[in-house]
Amino acid sequence: MILSLCCILIVLITTLRLPELTVGDKAVASNQISVIRKVPKDHKLGKFGEMMIKMLPKDLAFTVFIPSEKAFKRELSLRVNESLTTEKLDDTYAVISRILGFSAVPRTIYSTSVDYGNEISYDAVSGFTLNISKDRDGMLIVNRVRSETVDIKKKDVLVHIMDGVIMDAAFEQSVKPDDSED
């Protein structure tokens, strides 16, 4: 009698247990807390973000940490109306391609594949090391730059919109606005 009661309890417990949920490329157990953000399919990356995506080879998996339009303006002084004129287009293209080298990883890194409290490191296509972690609300932090939106799929490219620009110190110095001009 006791044995059959134990068997019934085991069956009930295993029946009531929720199955694993697969998100991206990682299975998340039902007892783990996971924040999943749905992003509209027509999410706009901005003109500079679209330029970055178009520079990537087709049909290869990449993750790109694209600066927001505000970050392009704030940190690189790039403005769509001014920076895409005929006179400035070559310079803008050079800056965008350099930023792409610092922020593109030749693999798919979903926000769900980064565990809260852990840091993972990957080399960007330029060889620049990206240290990636996750904060409490599921946003990614890459080299101290926080994401605004995560897990946007654009064909084979996974995009995370960042509230800043990921770049090395030497390039940052070269694009830093000159404060002495007024």
CORTA-V758052 format. One record per helix or strand of 2 or more residues. SS is the DSSP state (hx for helix, st for strand). FROM is the first residue (numbers start at 0). TO is the last residue. Records with the same first field share a line. If there is no record, write none. Layout:
SS=FROM-TO ; FROM-TO
This chain:
hx=1-15 ; 45-54 ; 68-75 ; 79-82 ; 88-102 ; 110-112 ; 168-174
st=20-22 ; 25-27 ; 61-66 ; 103-104 ; 119-122 ; 128-133 ; 139-141 ; 144-153 ; 156-161
